[in-house]
Amino acid sequence: MESRLDMTRALLSKARHIRGTIGDHGDPYEDSLLRGEVTVELKIAVKEIVDHLRAALDYAAREIAEVGSGGNVTKPVYFPIVQRGFAAQNFPSRLEQVVPGIAESRPDLAQLLASFQVFSSPDNDWLPDLATLANENKHEQLSVASKQAQAGTVATVDGQTEFRFTEATGASVARIGPILLDSWPADGEGTITGYYIKLTAIDREVLTFLDRCIAGVDGVLQSISLNLR
C-alpha cells in the first residue's frame, strides 16, 4: 500500500521535472529577459514548483501525524513553518496547532520538525520564504531585475555565463545560464549590469532559490523517512 511519503517523493520528482524545463536558452526564463517582462509560461512553471514542494511537506506532516496518533487523525494537519524571528520556546504551541498531539506521542518527531525551522539554523531560511511564496499567490510576483558586478567576476563556465552578485538578503548568487549583460567595458574593467528574474516578495533570483528549495525539501523528506522507520 502506498504511503503519503510515496506521494511526497512523486511531488518532489514533479517539481524537479518542471525546474528542468526553465533556465536554458529558448525557454520561458530567457524569453522573459528578452521581452523585459515575465511571461505567463514562467509564472505557471514557478507556481507549479512552489505548489508541489509545499504539498510534499504537508503530506509528510500528515504521515507524521498518522504515525504519532496510530492512525487516529481527526484534524487538518500542515507542515509547521515559522518566520524569521520566531522564538524557539514558542514552537511547541505552534506545532500543536498544525500537528496536534505529536509532541506528546512522539517527542522525537516533534524535535525533528523543530530542527527544520529557521530558529534552529540560518541555513533553513529557505523554508519561511517558500511559505511566503505559497501564500497569497506571491509566487506569481516575478519581475525582471538588474544587479551590477565587477566585470572581472563575470566568467564562462562550461560555455555558459556565470554572473555573481549579492542579493538584498545578503545571499550570494552565482547565476549560470541565460542572463542579459549590459554595459560591458571595452577594457574589461569596471562594472557590468546583469539582468535576471527575481521573486519580488522575497527579493531572490528565482532559479537559484527554487534549486535551494528543491534540495531543502529533499533533505527534509529524507530525514522524516529515516525517523519514521
N, C-alpha and C positions, 0 to 999 in steps of 0.2 A: 504494500500500500504506500502510495506517495505521501510524503510529509510536507509540511509547509516549507521546510528547508529546501526541498526539491523545487518548490516554486521560487524561492529566493534565488537559487542558482540559475533558474531559467530567466528570471527578470534581469539578473546581472549580465547574463550572456546576451540578452536583447540589447541592453544598454551599450555593451561593448561593440556589438554589431553596428548599431546606429552611429556610434562615435567613429567607427572606421569609415563611414561614408562622408565625413566632413573633415576639412583640414588638408585638402590636396588641391592641386591645380584643376580648374574647371568645375569645382564643386560650389555649393551654396556659400561657403565661407569666402572663397576668393571672389565669387560673383558679388557678394555684399561689399567687399572692399572696393571693387572696381566701380560699382554703382554709387558708392558713398552713402548707402542706406542698407539696413539689414533686410534681407529677403524673407518672405513668408516661409520658404523652404527651410532656411536656417532656424527660424523661430520654432518651427514644428519639430525639427530634429532635437533641439535643446530641450524643448518641453517633454518629449518622449523619454529622453535620457534621465532627466530630473525625476519624472513621474515613476519610471521603473526603479530607480535607485531608492526613492522614498518608500515605494511599495515593498521592495525587498526587505527593508529594515522593519517595516510594520509586520510583515509576515513572520520574520524572525522573532519579533517580540511576542506575537501570538503563540508561536511554538514554545517559547519560554514559559508563557503563562499556562499553556496546556500541561506541560511537564510539571510545573510547580504546583498546579492545582489537582493533578491527577485526572485531567480531562474535564474538570468542572468549572469552565469559564463562563460566566454569566453576564459580564460587562464588556463593552468595547475596549480593545487593547491597542496601544500605539507604542512605537519605539520612543523611549524618552530622549528628548533633546533639549538642552538648556542653552541659553545665550551667554555670551561673554559677560563676565562679572557676576554670574550666578554663584552664590555661596554654596560650597560643598555640603555644609551642615543642613542645608535646606533640601538637599536632593531626596532623602527618604520620603518626604511628604509629596514631592512631585512624582516620584516613582509610584507611590501608592495610587495616585490619580490615574496613571496610564497603564500600569501593570499591577492591578490590585492583588495584595496578598503575597507577592513574590518575596518580599523582604523577610517575611516570617517563615514561609515554607521552604525557600531556597536562598538563604542569605549569600551563598557563594555566587549565585546568578545575579543577585542584586548588586553585589560588589563588582561583578564583571560589567554590568551595564553602567555603573558609575565610572569605571576605568575608561570608557569611550568618550567621556564628556570633556569639554574644554577646560574645566577646573582641575582635571587630573593631569592634563598635559597640553601645552600650547600647540602641539602637533595635531591636536584634534580640532583645530579651529575651522576646518572644512565642514564639520558637521552642522554647527549652527548656521553657517552660510547656506548649506544645502537646504536646511529647513526654511530659511528666509525665501529662497527661490521657489520652493514648493508651495508656499503660501501666497495667496492673492495674485497668482499668475505673474509673479515677479520674474520668472524665467523668460517671460516674453519681452522684458525691458532690456533690449540689446541696442547698442549704438556703436558707430564707428568712432574710435578714439585715436589719439596720437600721443606718442612719447618721444622725447629726444634722448639720444645716446651719443657717446663719443664714437666717431666714425671708426676708430681703431678697434672698437669692441664688436663691430659687425663682421661676422666671418662666414665662411662657407663650410658646411658640414655635410659630407656625402652628397654634394651637389645642391644642397638646399641652404637658403639663407638663415643664419642664426642671428637674432636681434635680442640683445639683453637689455632689460630695463627693470626699474623698481616700481612696484605699484604703490598706491597711496597707503595701503595696509602695511607696507614695509616688506612685503613678499618680493623675492627676486624671481624674475621670469626670464627664461631663455626660450624665446619663441622661435621654433624651427618650422619652416614651411611657408605657405603663402603669406606674404606681408608686403605692403607697399612702402617703398622707401623714397624719400624726397630730399632734395637739397644736398645731394652728395657733393662734398667739397672737392674741387679739382685736384688738390694736393693730397687728398686722403686724410687730412687732419680736420680738427674741429668737430662740430656736432652734425648729426643727421636725424631727420624725422622719420619715424616709422608709424604706420597706421595699422590698427588691429581692431578686432571686435571685442567689446567688453560687456560684461553683465553690469548694468548701471546700478542695480540695487545693492551690490556688494563691491563694486569697483574692481572686478577681477577679469583678466583676459579669459575668454570663455573656454577655449580648448584646454589650456593649462589647468584651469580649475576643474573641468569635467574629468580630466585624467586623474587628478588628485582624488576626486570623489569616488571614481570607479575603484581605484586602488584602496581607498579607505573603506568603502563598503565591503570589498572583497576581504579585507583584513578582519572586519567586524564579524562577517558571516563565518569565516574560518574559525575564529575564536569561539563563537557561540556553538558551532558544530562540535568542536573538541570538548567543550564543557557540558554538552548535553548527552555525551556518550555514557 
